[in-house]
Amino acid sequence: MTRQKRSRHGLKRAVAPYLYLSPSLLIIGLLMLLPMVTVISYSFQNSAVLRLDSSFAGLKHYQAIFADPVFWASLWHTLYFTCMSVVFHMTIGMIFALMLNSDRINPTLRNILRVLYILPWLFTAVIIAVIWRLLLEPNGVVNSILMQLGLIGSKIEWFSSPETALHAVTFANIWAGYPLFMVSLLAGLQGIPKDFYEAADIDGAKAYQKLIFITIPQLMPIIISISLLDFIWTMQVFPLIWITTGGGPIYSTEVLSTYTYKLAFSSYNLSQASASAVVILLISLGLTLLYIRYQKAR
Amino acid sequence: MRKRHTTKDRLITVALHVALVAGLLFATFPIYWMLSSSFKSNTEIFALPPTILPKAFTLEAYAAILGDPVKLRFFFNSYFVAFTVTILTDLIALLAAYGFSRFNFRGKGSLNTLIISTQTIPPITLLIPFFGLVVSYRIFDTYVALIVTYLVFTLPYAILLMTGYLNTLPRDLDEAVAVDGGTSWTALWRVIVPISLPGIVATSVYTFLLCWNEFLFALTLTKSTSMRTVPIGIQLLMGQHAFEWNQMMAMSVLGSLPLLLIYLIAQRFFLAGMTAGSVK
């Protein structure tokens, strides 16, 4: 190879990765980073999107949102919905993973159950919403079973009474989301070296001691990273709530995403909606930074 | 070592199996109820006491869905958008993943972090600027609007998934091509692509699912009934025919079919796609 040829080859090698990455970077830059800048600038304008000559509004829209009790209610509902979901996803996922991992069950049964336990995860949020609306109809099957068991005296309107609506949507979301934890924890359980348990057996450890001192510490990295991801994704919930309750009754299930959507596309206050969208973005970014730092530290 | 035959031991095994059955009921009863309701008449769905198996088995709900061109169009739209986005995502993500996996360059680490962090950007935040863009480029209520906006959400994860896969392939393979005087482009198509099929399948499965499930953008960026996708179709059905529950369930079953089939046929790829981002 002549020197000239080699340097041309070297140049090619230096430029090549950027060329391979360019379509992706173009799309992410134009359709993700630029819109993020746009939505921030909308939030500081009067009548954004709707008028071309929109004027600077300062912090007006942020003040309007922070003065709105519905915004604070939405924030609280989002937190309740998300925390309950993550905690129960983790608990149910852990219990199911431990049960499936037990050597007391026959391997064929284990495989069949594993496939069936994952099923709720396969359904689209809209379909989950429709299924739970049918189940929790006042004349539906859940009420009729609970009444037959004598647990409730009269039919409960799960999604349409303000006392139960938020719990009902949270429950539906818990049902739909635990398999992510289950699958990840099951993979984690299979990665714990068997000699840890054998050593504990020799020391005469009880089952619960092995769980607390071996299993849970070994699974901790998975628990933390899945919890963070689940938290970020659950916080962004929209279709499930939109289809089951639409945020009602009387704002009792309003969450940040439905609040923002209504501001934008029901009252066409796109500036104020942008301010609310920026608040959601900031919360997400904060949690994402936490997630990335945690992943890097590992 | 194991004392299998003590009474206590047997009791634990029995208790475990009882718990497994309870778990199974929790996980599958809602799905079973959707399925069985789709084969019932509307009056039987709310019969007292509830009928576990359809007493009068009927396909009328399926006939109503499949015989209605408006509803078939929802399915066509969903398949069309999902397949198009999947092909585009595979292609673009493969190129990026090849760049990440086979080259060292300035800014690689920060670009990788950027791509990881874009995965968690809330869709509702991008919705408002997308709405502005889509209206000003006059692509409101078109396939293009959906395809372009879906791409933004499928791409980051697809890149990570594909990079992970390419990293498992030995470098000697494409270095052999370089020794023979071939460019990295030839190495990509002659050597890497043919052996990357499992990675491409996992990425495709994941991308397809994401598109098939998408609701928020389809709701906002399309308007006419002929442009709506399955999730929006189900919502429309709910509003229009005040509670034709059997049809709603039949449409939900049909709408879940592609996901269920992919899961049952390609479980390995499915789980790889769904958990790769979170476990790594």
Boltz contact constraints between the chains, C-beta under 6 A:
constraints:
  - contact:
      token1: [A, 16]
      token2: [B, 184]
      max_distance: 6.0
  - contact:
      token1: [A, 17]
      token2: [B, 99]
      max_distance: 6.0
  - contact:
      token1: [A, 17]
      token2: [B, 103]
      max_distance: 6.0
  - contact:
      token1: [A, 17]
      token2: [B, 105]
      max_distance: 6.0
  - contact:
      token1: [A, 20]
      token2: [B, 95]
      max_distance: 6.0
  - contact:
      token1: [A, 20]
      token2: [B, 98]
      max_distance: 6.0
  - contact:
      token1: [A, 20]
      token2: [B, 99]
      max_distance: 6.0
  - contact:
      token1: [A, 21]
      token2: [B, 96]
      max_distance: 6.0
  - contact:
      token1: [A, 21]
      token2: [B, 99]
      max_distance: 6.0
  - contact:
      token1: [A, 23]
      token2: [B, 92]
      max_distance: 6.0
  - contact:
      token1: [A, 24]
      token2: [B, 92]
      max_distance: 6.0
  - contact:
      token1: [A, 24]
      token2: [B, 96]
      max_distance: 6.0
  - contact:
      token1: [A, 31]
      token2: [B, 152]
      max_distance: 6.0
  - contact:
      token1: [A, 32]
      token2: [B, 118]
      max_distance: 6.0
  - contact:
      token1: [A, 32]
      token2: [B, 152]
      max_distance: 6.0
  - contact:
      token1: [A, 35]
      token2: [B, 126]
      max_distance: 6.0
  - contact:
      token1: [A, 35]
      token2: [B, 129]
      max_distance: 6.0
  - contact:
      token1: [A, 38]
      token2: [B, 129]
      max_distance: 6.0
  - contact:
      token1: [A, 39]
      token2: [B, 125]
      max_distance: 6.0
  - contact:
      token1: [A, 39]
      token2: [B, 128]
      max_distance: 6.0
  - contact:
      token1: [A, 39]
      token2: [B, 129]
      max_distance: 6.0
  - contact:
      token1: [A, 49]
      token2: [B, 132]
      max_distance: 6.0
  - contact:
      token1: [A, 96]
      token2: [B, 23]
      max_distance: 6.0
  - contact:
      token1: [A, 99]
      token2: [B, 20]
      max_distance: 6.0
  - contact:
      token1: [A, 104]
      token2: [B, 13]
      max_distance: 6.0
  - contact:
      token1: [A, 104]
      token2: [B, 16]
      max_distance: 6.0
  - contact:
      token1: [A, 116]
      token2: [B, 28]
      max_distance: 6.0
  - contact:
      token1: [A, 117]
      token2: [B, 27]
      max_distance: 6.0
  - contact:
      token1: [A, 119]
      token2: [B, 31]
      max_distance: 6.0
  - contact:
      token1: [A, 120]
      token2: [B, 27]
      max_distance: 6.0
  - contact:
      token1: [A, 122]
      token2: [B, 259]
      max_distance: 6.0
  - contact:
      token1: [A, 122]
      token2: [B, 263]
      max_distance: 6.0
  - contact:
      token1: [A, 123]
      token2: [B, 256]
      max_distance: 6.0
  - contact:
      token1: [A, 124]
      token2: [B, 213]
      max_distance: 6.0
  - contact:
      token1: [A, 124]
      token2: [B, 231]
      max_distance: 6.0
  - contact:
      token1: [A, 126]
      token2: [B, 215]
      max_distance: 6.0
  - contact:
      token1: [A, 126]
      token2: [B, 231]
      max_distance: 6.0
  - contact:
      token1: [A, 126]
      token2: [B, 234]
      max_distance: 6.0
  - contact:
      token1: [A, 127]
      token2: [B, 252]
      max_distance: 6.0
  - contact:
      token1: [A, 127]
      token2: [B, 256]
      max_distance: 6.0
  - contact:
      token1: [A, 130]
      token2: [B, 248]
      max_distance: 6.0
  - contact:
      token1: [A, 130]
      token2: [B, 252]
      max_distance: 6.0
  - contact:
      token1: [A, 131]
      token2: [B, 30]
      max_distance: 6.0
  - contact:
      token1: [A, 131]
      token2: [B, 34]
      max_distance: 6.0
  - contact:
      token1: [A, 134]
      token2: [B, 245]
      max_distance: 6.0
  - contact:
      token1: [A, 135]
      token2: [B, 30]
      max_distance: 6.0
  - contact:
      token1: [A, 139]
      token2: [B, 46]
      max_distance: 6.0
  - contact:
      token1: [A, 141]
      token2: [B, 50]
      max_distance: 6.0
  - contact:
      token1: [A, 144]
      token2: [B, 50]
      max_distance: 6.0
  - contact:
      token1: [A, 183]
      token2: [B, 275]
      max_distance: 6.0
  - contact:
      token1: [A, 184]
      token2: [B, 275]
      max_distance: 6.0
  - contact:
      token1: [A, 184]
      token2: [B, 279]
      max_distance: 6.0
  - contact:
      token1: [A, 226]
      token2: [B, 278]
      max_distance: 6.0
  - contact:
      token1: [A, 229]
      token2: [B, 278]
      max_distance: 6.0
  - contact:
      token1: [A, 232]
      token2: [B, 120]
      max_distance: 6.0
  - contact:
      token1: [A, 236]
      token2: [B, 122]
      max_distance: 6.0
  - contact:
      token1: [A, 238]
      token2: [B, 216]
      max_distance: 6.0
  - contact:
      token1: [A, 239]
      token2: [B, 215]
      max_distance: 6.0
  - contact:
      token1: [A, 243]
      token2: [B, 235]
      max_distance: 6.0
  - contact:
      token1: [A, 257]
      token2: [B, 124]
      max_distance: 6.0
  - contact:
      token1: [A, 260]
      token2: [B, 124]
      max_distance: 6.0
  - contact:
      token1: [A, 264]
      token2: [B, 128]
      max_distance: 6.0
  - contact:
      token1: [A, 270]
      token2: [B, 128]
      max_distance: 6.0
  - contact:
      token1: [A, 273]
      token2: [B, 128]
      max_distance: 6.0
  - contact:
      token1: [A, 274]
      token2: [B, 128]
      max_distance: 6.0
  - contact:
      token1: [A, 277]
      token2: [B, 124]
      max_distance: 6.0
  - contact:
      token1: [A, 277]
      token2: [B, 125]
      max_distance: 6.0
  - contact:
      token1: [A, 277]
      token2: [B, 128]
      max_distance: 6.0
  - contact:
      token1: [A, 280]
      token2: [B, 122]
      max_distance: 6.0
  - contact:
      token1: [A, 280]
      token2: [B, 125]
      max_distance: 6.0
  - contact:
      token1: [A, 281]
      token2: [B, 125]
      max_distance: 6.0
  - contact:
      token1: [A, 284]
      token2: [B, 120]
      max_distance: 6.0
  - contact:
      token1: [A, 284]
      token2: [B, 122]
      max_distance: 6.0
  - contact:
      token1: [A, 288]
      token2: [B, 117]
      max_distance: 6.0
  - contact:
      token1: [A, 288]
      token2: [B, 120]
      max_distance: 6.0
